[in-house]
Amino acid sequence: MKELEEQLATLKTEMDSLYNLKKGLEVQIENKAAKAKQLQEKKSQLLSWVSELELMSKEKGDEISTIQKKMKDNEMNFTSRIEDLMTQVKILQLETVSLHSQNGKLKAGKQKEASAQAKGFKNQINVLQKELESLHSEKSHLK
């Protein structure tokens, strides 16, 4: 009978030890579950942040593409305008040479009129050349 009592006492001690171990493990499980929940929330926040950054990056990329396209369009427009002005300058120079030639053949009265017209063309050439220089300057600033 004494053996049974000793066995019973031993079993009770083991049961108490196992109960305490069970309680300790339950606390650890609760702590691990809370930590897992915190980590899951942190992960969700980080994923949201990454999504926001990706969206911002795409928007900035789109803005840069738009600006680059506008700059290319402006450069093409300036190049076209410069070519037009160069053509106009050449035409005016030819007209000036022609007028000088005609001027030499005209009589004294008409000579003054032709000279004034030549001066007008020269002034137009100067204005167009200044505009051309300005456009060249703007074009170089755009690059």
C-alpha positions in Angstrom: 0.0 0.0 0.0 2.9 2.3 0.8 4.2 1.6 -2.7 0.9 2.7 -4.2 1.0 5.8 -2.2 4.5 6.5 -3.3 3.5 5.8 -6.9 0.5 8.1 -6.5 2.7 10.8 -5.1 5.2 10.4 -7.9 2.4 10.5 -10.5 0.9 13.6 -8.8 4.3 15.3 -9.0 4.7 14.4 -12.6 1.1 15.6 -13.3 1.8 18.9 -11.6 5.1 19.2 -13.5 3.3 18.4 -16.8 0.5 20.9 -16.0 3.1 23.6 -15.3 4.9 22.7 -18.5 1.6 22.9 -20.4 0.9 26.3 -18.9 4.4 27.5 -19.9 4.0 26.2 -23.4 0.5 27.9 -23.7 2.1 31.2 -22.7 4.9 30.7 -25.2 2.3 29.9 -27.9 0.3 33.0 -27.1 3.5 35.1 -27.2 4.5 33.6 -30.5 1.0 34.2 -31.9 1.1 37.8 -30.8 4.6 38.2 -32.4 3.3 36.6 -35.6 0.4 39.0 -35.7 2.7 42.0 -35.2 5.0 40.7 -38.0 2.0 40.2 -40.3 0.8 43.7 -39.7 4.4 45.1 -40.3 4.5 43.0 -43.5 1.2 44.5 -44.7 2.4 48.0 -43.9 5.7 47.4 -45.8 3.8 46.0 -48.8 1.5 49.0 -48.9 4.5 51.3 -48.7 6.2 49.4 -51.6 3.1 49.8 -53.6 2.9 53.5 -53.0 6.6 53.9 -54.0 6.1 51.9 -57.1 3.1 54.1 -58.1 5.1 57.2 -57.4 8.0 55.9 -59.4 5.7 55.1 -62.4 4.1 58.6 -62.1 7.6 60.3 -62.1 8.6 58.1 -65.1 5.5 59.2 -67.0 6.3 62.9 -66.2 9.9 62.5 -67.4 8.7 60.8 -70.6 6.2 63.7 -71.2 8.9 66.3 -70.6 11.3 64.5 -72.9 8.7 64.3 -75.6 7.9 68.1 -75.2 11.6 68.9 -75.4 12.1 66.8 -78.5 9.0 68.4 -80.1 10.3 71.8 -79.3 13.7 71.0 -80.7 12.1 69.8 -83.9 10.0 72.9 -84.1 13.0 75.1 -83.5 15.0 73.2 -86.1 12.2 73.6 -88.7 11.9 77.3 -87.8 15.6 77.8 -88.2 15.6 76.1 -91.6 12.7 78.3 -92.7 14.5 81.4 -91.5 17.7 80.3 -93.3 15.7 79.9 -96.5 14.2 83.3 -96.1 17.6 84.8 -95.5 19.0 83.2 -98.6 16.0 84.4 -100.7 16.4 87.9 -99.3 20.2 87.9 -100.0 19.5 86.9 -103.6 16.9 89.6 -103.9 19.4 92.1 -102.4 22.0 91.1 -105.0 19.5 91.4 -107.7 18.4 94.8 -106.5 22.0 95.9 -106.3 22.4 94.8 -109.9 19.2 96.6 -111.0 20.2 99.6 -108.9 23.3 100.1 -111.0 21.2 100.2 -114.2 18.5 102.5 -113.0 18.5 106.2 -113.5 19.2 108.7 -110.7 15.5 109.1 -109.7 14.8 105.4 -109.5 18.2 104.7 -107.9 17.1 106.3 -104.6 13.9 104.1 -104.6 15.8 100.9 -105.3 18.4 101.8 -102.6 15.7 102.3 -100.0 14.2 99.0 -101.0 17.6 97.3 -100.6 18.0 98.9 -97.2 14.6 97.5 -96.2 15.7 94.0 -97.3 19.0 94.4 -95.4 17.0 95.4 -92.3 14.8 92.4 -92.8 17.9 90.2 -93.2 19.4 91.7 -90.0 16.1 91.1 -88.1 15.9 87.5 -89.4 19.5 86.9 -88.6 19.0 88.1 -85.1 15.9 85.9 -84.8 18.0 83.0 -86.1 20.7 83.7 -83.6 18.1 83.8 -80.8 16.6 80.5 -81.9 20.1 78.9 -82.1 20.7 80.2 -78.6 17.4 78.8 -77.3 18.1 75.5 -79.0 21.5 75.2 -77.4 19.9 76.0 -74.0 17.3 73.3 -74.5 20.1 70.7 -75.0 
